[in-house]
Amino acid sequence: MSVPQTADVTVDARRRRIKFRSWHRGMLETDLLLGRFADAEVERLSENELDDFEALLEALDRDVFSWATGEAPTPEAYDTPLFHRIVAFHAGFDPANV
């Protein structure tokens, strides 16, 4: 799923916006899920992956969290290699050891 971009938005601006939006979603669990990944990986994402991330940011927090935890099946539009990377990034994460 692709989010239309204007021609004058730079890749760096898109990355900054993704980082901000990842941490300011409204549900702490989703902020942590997307924000930690964005902080660690957004600089290495291709433009197509940035498109996928921006599309994911349009989904509801509770849906994204349910998909990531396996509570609900991930819709085809969001079941991207990037989403799998986000979930894998957090595999085995123990908040007690932060």
Biopython code that builds the backbone (N, CA, C, O; Angstrom):
import numpy as np
from Bio.PDB.StructureBuilder import StructureBuilder

atoms = [
    (1, "MET", "N", (0.853, -1.166, 0.000)),
    (1, "MET", "CA", (0.000, 0.000, 0.000)),
    (1, "MET", "C", (0.898, 1.226, 0.000)),
    (1, "MET", "O", (1.822, 1.315, 0.808)),
    (2, "SER", "N", (0.645, 2.152, -0.874)),
    (2, "SER", "CA", (1.505, 3.310, -1.037)),
    (2, "SER", "C", (0.766, 4.585, -0.641)),
    (2, "SER", "O", (-0.417, 4.754, -0.937)),
    (3, "VAL", "N", (1.484, 5.469, 0.029)),
    (3, "VAL", "CA", (0.941, 6.760, 0.402)),
    (3, "VAL", "C", (1.493, 7.789, -0.559)),
    (3, "VAL", "O", (2.713, 7.904, -0.684)),
    (4, "PRO", "N", (0.638, 8.550, -1.252)),
    (4, "PRO", "CA", (1.138, 9.530, -2.213)),
    (4, "PRO", "C", (2.021, 10.582, -1.535)),
    (4, "PRO", "O", (1.729, 11.042, -0.431)),
    (5, "GLN", "N", (3.077, 10.940, -2.202)),
    (5, "GLN", "CA", (4.002, 11.947, -1.689)),
    (5, "GLN", "C", (4.096, 13.098, -2.678)),
    (5, "GLN", "O", (3.975, 12.908, -3.888)),
    (6, "THR", "N", (4.314, 14.295, -2.145)),
    (6, "THR", "CA", (4.550, 15.409, -3.039)),
    (6, "THR", "C", (6.011, 15.388, -3.453)),
    (6, "THR", "O", (6.866, 14.904, -2.712)),
    (7, "ALA", "N", (6.293, 15.908, -4.627)),
    (7, "ALA", "CA", (7.637, 15.848, -5.186)),
    (7, "ALA", "C", (8.654, 16.636, -4.367)),
    (7, "ALA", "O", (9.849, 16.348, -4.430)),
    (8, "ASP", "N", (8.203, 17.619, -3.605)),
    (8, "ASP", "CA", (9.142, 18.473, -2.895)),
    (8, "ASP", "C", (9.491, 17.976, -1.483)),
    (8, "ASP", "O", (10.250, 18.640, -0.777)),
    (9, "VAL", "N", (8.964, 16.844, -1.066)),
    (9, "VAL", "CA", (9.296, 16.293, 0.241)),
    (9, "VAL", "C", (10.536, 15.410, 0.080)),
    (9, "VAL", "O", (10.538, 14.457, -0.700)),
    (10, "THR", "N", (11.580, 15.741, 0.825)),
    (10, "THR", "CA", (12.822, 14.980, 0.716)),
    (10, "THR", "C", (12.720, 13.671, 1.498)),
    (10, "THR", "O", (11.855, 13.507, 2.358)),
    (11, "VAL", "N", (13.605, 12.765, 1.184)),
    (11, "VAL", "CA", (13.658, 11.492, 1.897)),
    (11, "VAL", "C", (13.968, 11.738, 3.366)),
    (11, "VAL", "O", (13.392, 11.087, 4.238)),
    (12, "ASP", "N", (14.874, 12.672, 3.652)),
    (12, "ASP", "CA", (15.206, 12.980, 5.044)),
    (12, "ASP", "C", (13.998, 13.526, 5.801)),
    (12, "ASP", "O", (13.782, 13.186, 6.964)),
    (13, "ALA", "N", (13.221, 14.361, 5.146)),
    (13, "ALA", "CA", (12.006, 14.889, 5.787)),
    (13, "ALA", "C", (11.009, 13.771, 6.047)),
    (13, "ALA", "O", (10.364, 13.749, 7.095)),
    (14, "ARG", "N", (10.877, 12.851, 5.113)),
    (14, "ARG", "CA", (9.983, 11.708, 5.310)),
    (14, "ARG", "C", (10.444, 10.879, 6.500)),
    (14, "ARG", "O", (9.619, 10.451, 7.307)),
    (15, "ARG", "N", (11.736, 10.647, 6.622)),
    (15, "ARG", "CA", (12.266, 9.863, 7.742)),
    (15, "ARG", "C", (12.006, 10.564, 9.072)),
    (15, "ARG", "O", (11.619, 9.917, 10.045)),
    (16, "ARG", "N", (12.211, 11.853, 9.123)),
    (16, "ARG", "CA", (11.945, 12.607, 10.362)),
    (16, "ARG", "C", (10.464, 12.529, 10.731)),
    (16, "ARG", "O", (10.115, 12.346, 11.897)),
    (17, "ARG", "N", (9.603, 12.668, 9.733)),
    (17, "ARG", "CA", (8.165, 12.622, 9.982)),
    (17, "ARG", "C", (7.760, 11.224, 10.461)),
    (17, "ARG", "O", (6.938, 11.102, 11.370)),
    (18, "ILE", "N", (8.316, 10.186, 9.872)),
    (18, "ILE", "CA", (8.015, 8.817, 10.299)),
    (18, "ILE", "C", (8.439, 8.603, 11.743)),
    (18, "ILE", "O", (7.687, 8.032, 12.532)),
    (19, "LYS", "N", (9.632, 9.052, 12.094)),
    (19, "LYS", "CA", (10.088, 8.913, 13.483)),
    (19, "LYS", "C", (9.130, 9.618, 14.442)),
    (19, "LYS", "O", (8.736, 9.049, 15.460)),
    (20, "PHE", "N", (8.763, 10.838, 14.121)),
    (20, "PHE", "CA", (7.868, 11.594, 15.001)),
    (20, "PHE", "C", (6.527, 10.887, 15.131)),
    (20, "PHE", "O", (6.034, 10.684, 16.241)),
    (21, "ARG", "N", (5.937, 10.513, 14.004)),
    (21, "ARG", "CA", (4.613, 9.893, 14.024)),
    (21, "ARG", "C", (4.640, 8.515, 14.685)),
    (21, "ARG", "O", (3.640, 8.083, 15.259)),
    (22, "SER", "N", (5.770, 7.830, 14.606)),
    (22, "SER", "CA", (5.892, 6.519, 15.244)),
    (22, "SER", "C", (5.836, 6.622, 16.757)),
    (22, "SER", "O", (5.332, 5.722, 17.429)),
    (23, "TRP", "N", (6.352, 7.717, 17.293)),
    (23, "TRP", "CA", (6.381, 7.905, 18.745)),
    (23, "TRP", "C", (5.160, 8.643, 19.275)),
    (23, "TRP", "O", (4.980, 8.712, 20.491)),
    (24, "HIS", "N", (4.331, 9.187, 18.428)),
    (24, "HIS", "CA", (3.184, 10.005, 18.857)),
    (24, "HIS", "C", (1.888, 9.460, 18.286)),
    (24, "HIS", "O", (1.164, 10.176, 17.595)),
    (25, "ARG", "N", (1.594, 8.213, 18.567)),
    (25, "ARG", "CA", (0.432, 7.542, 18.012)),
    (25, "ARG", "C", (-0.779, 7.639, 18.922)),
    (25, "ARG", "O", (-1.904, 7.766, 18.441)),
    (26, "GLY", "N", (-0.569, 7.581, 20.218)),
    (26, "GLY", "CA", (-1.686, 7.632, 21.146)),
    (26, "GLY", "C", (-1.783, 6.407, 22.037)),
    (26, "GLY", "O", (-2.340, 6.486, 23.132)),
    (27, "MET", "N", (-1.255, 5.285, 21.594)),
    (27, "MET", "CA", (-1.252, 4.058, 22.401)),
    (27, "MET", "C", (0.201, 3.705, 22.689)),
    (27, "MET", "O", (0.976, 3.452, 21.767)),
    (28, "LEU", "N", (0.563, 3.688, 23.942)),
    (28, "LEU", "CA", (1.957, 3.502, 24.335)),
    (28, "LEU", "C", (2.582, 2.252, 23.714)),
    (28, "LEU", "O", (3.723, 2.288, 23.254)),
    (29, "GLU", "N", (1.835, 1.151, 23.702)),
    (29, "GLU", "CA", (2.379, -0.094, 23.160)),
    (29, "GLU", "C", (2.754, 0.055, 21.679)),
    (29, "GLU", "O", (3.781, -0.458, 21.235)),
    (30, "THR", "N", (1.922, 0.752, 20.937)),
    (30, "THR", "CA", (2.216, 0.940, 19.513)),
    (30, "THR", "C", (3.324, 1.965, 19.331)),
    (30, "THR", "O", (4.138, 1.837, 18.416)),
    (31, "ASP", "N", (3.369, 2.982, 20.190)),
    (31, "ASP", "CA", (4.487, 3.929, 20.164)),
    (31, "ASP", "C", (5.809, 3.175, 20.319)),
    (31, "ASP", "O", (6.759, 3.412, 19.573)),
    (32, "LEU", "N", (5.859, 2.272, 21.287)),
    (32, "LEU", "CA", (7.086, 1.507, 21.520)),
    (32, "LEU", "C", (7.398, 0.575, 20.357)),
    (32, "LEU", "O", (8.551, 0.453, 19.945)),
    (33, "LEU", "N", (6.383, -0.072, 19.839)),
    (33, "LEU", "CA", (6.558, -0.999, 18.723)),
    (33, "LEU", "C", (7.133, -0.293, 17.500)),
    (33, "LEU", "O", (8.132, -0.736, 16.934)),
    (34, "LEU", "N", (6.508, 0.790, 17.100)),
    (34, "LEU", "CA", (6.936, 1.491, 15.885)),
    (34, "LEU", "C", (8.073, 2.466, 16.147)),
    (34, "LEU", "O", (8.980, 2.592, 15.324)),
    (35, "GLY", "N", (8.039, 3.153, 17.276)),
    (35, "GLY", "CA", (9.058, 4.160, 17.582)),
    (35, "GLY", "C", (10.446, 3.585, 17.754)),
    (35, "GLY", "O", (11.417, 4.124, 17.224)),
    (36, "ARG", "N", (10.545, 2.488, 18.494)),
    (36, "ARG", "CA", (11.868, 1.866, 18.694)),
    (36, "ARG", "C", (12.433, 1.368, 17.364)),
    (36, "ARG", "O", (13.624, 1.519, 17.091)),
    (37, "PHE", "N", (11.567, 0.773, 16.541)),
    (37, "PHE", "CA", (12.026, 0.317, 15.227)),
    (37, "PHE", "C", (12.454, 1.508, 14.374)),
    (37, "PHE", "O", (13.511, 1.474, 13.744)),
    (38, "ALA", "N", (11.642, 2.554, 14.354)),
    (38, "ALA", "CA", (11.968, 3.728, 13.543)),
    (38, "ALA", "C", (13.305, 4.334, 13.961)),
    (38, "ALA", "O", (14.134, 4.665, 13.113)),
    (39, "ASP", "N", (13.511, 4.477, 15.260)),
    (39, "ASP", "CA", (14.776, 5.046, 15.738)),
    (39, "ASP", "C", (15.974, 4.220, 15.277)),
    (39, "ASP", "O", (17.013, 4.768, 14.908)),
    (40, "ALA", "N", (15.818, 2.913, 15.301)),
    (40, "ALA", "CA", (16.944, 2.024, 14.977)),
    (40, "ALA", "C", (17.138, 1.809, 13.483)),
    (40, "ALA", "O", (18.269, 1.610, 13.040)),
    (41, "GLU", "N", (16.068, 1.842, 12.695)),
    (41, "GLU", "CA", (16.152, 1.370, 11.320)),
    (41, "GLU", "C", (15.760, 2.355, 10.225)),
    (41, "GLU", "O", (16.075, 2.113, 9.059)),
    (42, "VAL", "N", (15.091, 3.445, 10.549)),
    (42, "VAL", "CA", (14.517, 4.291, 9.490)),
    (42, "VAL", "C", (15.563, 4.842, 8.523)),
    (42, "VAL", "O", (15.256, 5.056, 7.350)),
    (43, "GLU", "N", (16.762, 5.070, 8.979)),
    (43, "GLU", "CA", (17.805, 5.615, 8.105)),
    (43, "GLU", "C", (18.222, 4.617, 7.018)),
    (43, "GLU", "O", (18.766, 5.009, 5.985)),
    (44, "ARG", "N", (17.966, 3.338, 7.256)),
    (44, "ARG", "CA", (18.361, 2.298, 6.305)),
    (44, "ARG", "C", (17.216, 1.870, 5.388)),
    (44, "ARG", "O", (17.417, 1.013, 4.528)),
    (45, "LEU", "N", (16.040, 2.434, 5.545)),
    (45, "LEU", "CA", (14.891, 2.016, 4.746)),
    (45, "LEU", "C", (14.927, 2.634, 3.350)),
    (45, "LEU", "O", (15.288, 3.797, 3.172)),
    (46, "SER", "N", (14.547, 1.831, 2.380)),
    (46, "SER", "CA", (14.440, 2.319, 1.001)),
    (46, "SER", "C", (13.186, 3.188, 0.872)),
    (46, "SER", "O", (12.366, 3.241, 1.788)),
    (47, "GLU", "N", (13.044, 3.854, -0.250)),
    (47, "GLU", "CA", (11.856, 4.684, -0.464)),
    (47, "GLU", "C", (10.594, 3.833, -0.494)),
    (47, "GLU", "O", (9.551, 4.266, -0.002)),
    (48, "ASN", "N", (10.665, 2.632, -1.060)),
    (48, "ASN", "CA", (9.498, 1.744, -1.049)),
    (48, "ASN", "C", (9.141, 1.331, 0.378)),
    (48, "ASN", "O", (7.963, 1.252, 0.728)),
    (49, "GLU", "N", (10.143, 1.071, 1.189)),
    (49, "GLU", "CA", (9.888, 0.726, 2.593)),
    (49, "GLU", "C", (9.326, 1.917, 3.348)),
    (49, "GLU", "O", (8.474, 1.751, 4.220)),
    (50, "LEU", "N", (9.796, 3.124, 3.022)),
    (50, "LEU", "CA", (9.220, 4.320, 3.636)),
    (50, "LEU", "C", (7.749, 4.451, 3.266)),
    (50, "LEU", "O", (6.930, 4.840, 4.099)),
    (51, "ASP", "N", (7.408, 4.127, 2.019)),
    (51, "ASP", "CA", (6.000, 4.123, 1.594)),
    (51, "ASP", "C", (5.183, 3.160, 2.459)),
    (51, "ASP", "O", (4.102, 3.503, 2.938)),
    (52, "ASP", "N", (5.719, 1.951, 2.651)),
    (52, "ASP", "CA", (5.021, 0.952, 3.466)),
    (52, "ASP", "C", (4.875, 1.416, 4.912)),
    (52, "ASP", "O", (3.834, 1.199, 5.533)),
    (53, "PHE", "N", (5.903, 2.048, 5.444)),
    (53, "PHE", "CA", (5.860, 2.533, 6.831)),
    (53, "PHE", "C", (4.806, 3.635, 6.953)),
    (53, "PHE", "O", (4.010, 3.635, 7.893)),
    (54, "GLU", "N", (4.802, 4.559, 6.016)),
    (54, "GLU", "CA", (3.811, 5.641, 6.061)),
    (54, "GLU", "C", (2.392, 5.090, 5.963)),
    (54, "GLU", "O", (1.485, 5.600, 6.620)),
    (55, "ALA", "N", (2.193, 4.064, 5.158)),
    (55, "ALA", "CA", (0.869, 3.441, 5.059)),
    (55, "ALA", "C", (0.494, 2.791, 6.393)),
    (55, "ALA", "O", (-0.651, 2.892, 6.835)),
    (56, "LEU", "N", (1.454, 2.128, 7.028)),
    (56, "LEU", "CA", (1.210, 1.496, 8.319)),
    (56, "LEU", "C", (0.833, 2.526, 9.379)),
    (56, "LEU", "O", (0.014, 2.254, 10.256)),
    (57, "LEU", "N", (1.430, 3.696, 9.294)),
    (57, "LEU", "CA", (1.122, 4.756, 10.254)),
    (57, "LEU", "C", (-0.318, 5.263, 10.129)),
    (57, "LEU", "O", (-0.825, 5.918, 11.040)),
    (58, "GLU", "N", (-0.967, 4.967, 9.021)),
    (58, "GLU", "CA", (-2.366, 5.369, 8.831)),
    (58, "GLU", "C", (-3.343, 4.381, 9.467)),
    (58, "GLU", "O", (-4.516, 4.701, 9.653)),
    (59, "ALA", "N", (-2.866, 3.189, 9.798)),
    (59, "ALA", "CA", (-3.724, 2.178, 10.413)),
    (59, "ALA", "C", (-3.964, 2.526, 11.886)),
    (59, "ALA", "O", (-3.181, 3.248, 12.503)),
    (60, "LEU", "N", (-5.050, 2.003, 12.427)),
    (60, "LEU", "CA", (-5.377, 2.225, 13.839)),
    (60, "LEU", "C", (-4.380, 1.512, 14.743)),
    (60, "LEU", "O", (-3.925, 0.410, 14.435)),
    (61, "ASP", "N", (-4.043, 2.153, 15.864)),
    (61, "ASP", "CA", (-3.097, 1.578, 16.819)),
    (61, "ASP", "C", (-3.494, 0.175, 17.247)),
    (61, "ASP", "O", (-2.676, -0.745, 17.221)),
    (62, "ARG", "N", (-4.743, 0.016, 17.638)),
    (62, "ARG", "CA", (-5.171, -1.292, 18.151)),
    (62, "ARG", "C", (-5.039, -2.377, 17.084)),
    (62, "ARG", "O", (-4.755, -3.532, 17.400)),
    (63, "ASP", "N", (-5.248, -1.999, 15.815)),
    (63, "ASP", "CA", (-5.092, -2.967, 14.734)),
    (63, "ASP", "C", (-3.629, -3.343, 14.550)),
    (63, "ASP", "O", (-3.297, -4.525, 14.461)),
    (64, "VAL", "N", (-2.760, -2.351, 14.493)),
    (64, "VAL", "CA", (-1.325, -2.613, 14.310)),
    (64, "VAL", "C", (-0.811, -3.501, 15.439)),
    (64, "VAL", "O", (-0.067, -4.451, 15.198)),
    (65, "PHE", "N", (-1.204, -3.193, 16.659)),
    (65, "PHE", "CA", (-0.744, -3.985, 17.799)),
    (65, "PHE", "C", (-1.289, -5.409, 17.728)),
    (65, "PHE", "O", (-0.566, -6.361, 18.023)),
    (66, "SER", "N", (-2.534, -5.564, 17.347)),
    (66, "SER", "CA", (-3.134, -6.896, 17.216)),
    (66, "SER", "C", (-2.438, -7.715, 16.133)),
    (66, "SER", "O", (-2.224, -8.915, 16.304)),
    (67, "TRP", "N", (-2.089, -7.082, 15.032)),
    (67, "TRP", "CA", (-1.373, -7.784, 13.963)),
    (67, "TRP", "C", (0.005, -8.208, 14.443)),
    (67, "TRP", "O", (0.441, -9.333, 14.197)),
    (68, "ALA", "N", (0.691, -7.293, 15.134)),
    (68, "ALA", "CA", (2.066, -7.563, 15.570)),
    (68, "ALA", "C", (2.123, -8.669, 16.614)),
    (68, "ALA", "O", (3.086, -9.435, 16.655)),
    (69, "THR", "N", (1.100, -8.757, 17.456)),
    (69, "THR", "CA", (1.089, -9.781, 18.502)),
    (69, "THR", "C", (0.475, -11.085, 18.030)),
    (69, "THR", "O", (0.515, -12.086, 18.746)),
    (70, "GLY", "N", (-0.093, -11.084, 16.831)),
    (70, "GLY", "CA", (-0.710, -12.282, 16.298)),
    (70, "GLY", "C", (-2.138, -12.500, 16.761)),
    (70, "GLY", "O", (-2.729, -13.541, 16.475)),
    (71, "GLU", "N", (-2.700, -11.531, 17.472)),
    (71, "GLU", "CA", (-4.094, -11.638, 17.919)),
    (71, "GLU", "C", (-5.061, -11.623, 16.753)),
    (71, "GLU", "O", (-6.130, -12.230, 16.813)),
    (72, "ALA", "N", (-4.684, -10.932, 15.701)),
    (72, "ALA", "CA", (-5.523, -10.835, 14.504)),
    (72, "ALA", "C", (-4.632, -11.028, 13.283)),
    (72, "ALA", "O", (-3.450, -10.684, 13.313)),
    (73, "PRO", "N", (-5.193, -11.573, 12.215)),
    (73, "PRO", "CA", (-4.395, -11.730, 10.996)),
    (73, "PRO", "C", (-4.093, -10.364, 10.378)),
    (73, "PRO", "O", (-4.924, -9.456, 10.409)),
    (74, "THR", "N", (-2.909, -10.238, 9.827)),
    (74, "THR", "CA", (-2.501, -8.995, 9.187)),
    (74, "THR", "C", (-3.135, -8.914, 7.805)),
    (74, "THR", "O", (-2.970, -9.827, 6.996)),
    (75, "PRO", "N", (-3.864, -7.825, 7.524)),
    (75, "PRO", "CA", (-4.447, -7.675, 6.186)),
    (75, "PRO", "C", (-3.346, -7.649, 5.122)),
    (75, "PRO", "O", (-2.230, -7.195, 5.372)),
    (76, "GLU", "N", (-3.678, -8.134, 3.961)),
    (76, "GLU", "CA", (-2.703, -8.250, 2.874)),
    (76, "GLU", "C", (-1.998, -6.923, 2.587)),
    (76, "GLU", "O", (-0.799, -6.910, 2.310)),
    (77, "ALA", "N", (-2.720, -5.824, 2.651)),
    (77, "ALA", "CA", (-2.139, -4.515, 2.342)),
    (77, "ALA", "C", (-1.013, -4.139, 3.306)),
    (77, "ALA", "O", (-0.118, -3.375, 2.945)),
    (78, "TYR", "N", (-1.055, -4.669, 4.524)),
    (78, "TYR", "CA", (-0.049, -4.340, 5.535)),
    (78, "TYR", "C", (0.933, -5.487, 5.785)),
    (78, "TYR", "O", (1.911, -5.320, 6.513)),
    (79, "ASP", "N", (0.680, -6.626, 5.196)),
    (79, "ASP", "CA", (1.517, -7.804, 5.402)),
    (79, "ASP", "C", (2.723, -7.735, 4.474)),
    (79, "ASP", "O", (2.851, -8.509, 3.525)),
    (80, "THR", "N", (3.590, -6.798, 4.772)),
    (80, "THR", "CA", (4.741, -6.494, 3.926)),
    (80, "THR", "C", (6.031, -7.001, 4.576)),
    (80, "THR", "O", (6.051, -7.285, 5.774)),
    (81, "PRO", "N", (7.098, -7.116, 3.799)),
    (81, "PRO", "CA", (8.392, -7.459, 4.403)),
    (81, "PRO", "C", (8.777, -6.465, 5.513)),
    (81, "PRO", "O", (9.386, -6.859, 6.508)),
    (82, "LEU", "N", (8.432, -5.199, 5.349)),
    (82, "LEU", "CA", (8.746, -4.212, 6.390)),
    (82, "LEU", "C", (8.015, -4.545, 7.681)),
    (82, "LEU", "O", (8.614, -4.500, 8.755)),
    (83, "PHE", "N", (6.730, -4.878, 7.596)),
    (83, "PHE", "CA", (5.984, -5.215, 8.805)),
    (83, "PHE", "C", (6.603, -6.435, 9.484)),
    (83, "PHE", "O", (6.687, -6.489, 10.711)),
    (84, "HIS", "N", (7.033, -7.404, 8.694)),
    (84, "HIS", "CA", (7.686, -8.583, 9.266)),
    (84, "HIS", "C", (9.006, -8.195, 9.946)),
    (84, "HIS", "O", (9.365, -8.767, 10.975)),
    (85, "ARG", "N", (9.712, -7.241, 9.380)),
    (85, "ARG", "CA", (10.957, -6.746, 10.012)),
    (85, "ARG", "C", (10.664, -6.076, 11.344)),
    (85, "ARG", "O", (11.396, -6.265, 12.315)),
    (86, "ILE", "N", (9.591, -5.293, 11.390)),
    (86, "ILE", "CA", (9.214, -4.615, 12.636)),
    (86, "ILE", "C", (8.912, -5.645, 13.720)),
    (86, "ILE", "O", (9.385, -5.521, 14.850)),
    (87, "VAL", "N", (8.129, -6.656, 13.374)),
    (87, "VAL", "CA", (7.780, -7.697, 14.345)),
    (87, "VAL", "C", (9.037, -8.463, 14.774)),
    (87, "VAL", "O", (9.228, -8.716, 15.964)),
    (88, "ALA", "N", (9.883, -8.829, 13.828)),
    (88, "ALA", "CA", (11.111, -9.563, 14.138)),
    (88, "ALA", "C", (12.060, -8.736, 15.000)),
    (88, "ALA", "O", (12.762, -9.276, 15.854)),
    (89, "PHE", "N", (12.077, -7.429, 14.775)),
    (89, "PHE", "CA", (12.929, -6.526, 15.555)),
    (89, "PHE", "C", (12.619, -6.650, 17.044)),
    (89, "PHE", "O", (13.513, -6.528, 17.881)),
    (90, "HIS", "N", (11.364, -6.890, 17.368)),
    (90, "HIS", "CA", (10.931, -6.955, 18.756)),
    (90, "HIS", "C", (10.836, -8.374, 19.305)),
    (90, "HIS", "O", (10.490, -8.558, 20.472)),
    (91, "ALA", "N", (11.134, -9.369, 18.493)),
    (91, "ALA", "CA", (11.056, -10.761, 18.956)),
    (91, "ALA", "C", (12.007, -10.964, 20.118)),
    (91, "ALA", "O", (13.187, -10.624, 20.035)),
    (92, "GLY", "N", (11.499, -11.508, 21.180)),
    (92, "GLY", "CA", (12.328, -11.773, 22.349)),
    (92, "GLY", "C", (12.600, -10.552, 23.219)),
    (92, "GLY", "O", (13.369, -10.636, 24.176)),
    (93, "PHE", "N", (11.979, -9.421, 22.897)),
    (93, "PHE", "CA", (12.181, -8.204, 23.697)),
    (93, "PHE", "C", (11.637, -8.390, 25.095)),
    (93, "PHE", "O", (10.483, -8.781, 25.266)),
    (94, "ASP", "N", (12.448, -8.118, 26.087)),
    (94, "ASP", "CA", (12.036, -8.219, 27.491)),
    (94, "ASP", "C", (12.135, -6.838, 28.113)),
    (94, "ASP", "O", (13.240, -6.367, 28.386)),
    (95, "PRO", "N", (10.994, -6.170, 28.345)),
    (95, "PRO", "CA", (11.034, -4.796, 28.884)),
    (95, "PRO", "C", (11.691, -4.724, 30.261)),
    (95, "PRO", "O", (12.124, -3.647, 30.669)),
    (96, "ALA", "N", (11.775, -5.818, 30.975)),
    (96, "ALA", "CA", (12.422, -5.808, 32.292)),
    (96, "ALA", "C", (13.930, -5.616, 32.183)),
    (96, "ALA", "O", (14.586, -5.248, 33.157)),
    (97, "ASN", "N", (14.477, -5.865, 30.998)),
    (97, "ASN", "CA", (15.927, -5.746, 30.808)),
    (97, "ASN", "C", (16.333, -4.499, 30.049)),
    (97, "ASN", "O", (17.432, -4.444, 29.496)),
    (98, "VAL", "N", (15.472, -3.501, 30.011)),
    (98, "VAL", "CA", (15.784, -2.266, 29.284)),
    (98, "VAL", "C", (16.609, -1.361, 30.163)),
    (98, "VAL", "O", (16.981, -0.265, 29.744)),
]
sb = StructureBuilder()
sb.init_structure("model")
sb.init_model(0)
sb.init_chain("A")
sb.init_seg("    ")
for serial, (resi, resn, name, xyz) in enumerate(atoms, 1):
    if name == "N":
        sb.init_residue(resn, " ", resi, " ")
    sb.init_atom(name, np.array(xyz, "f"), 0.0, 1.0, " ", f" {name:<3s}", serial, name[0])
structure = sb.get_structure()
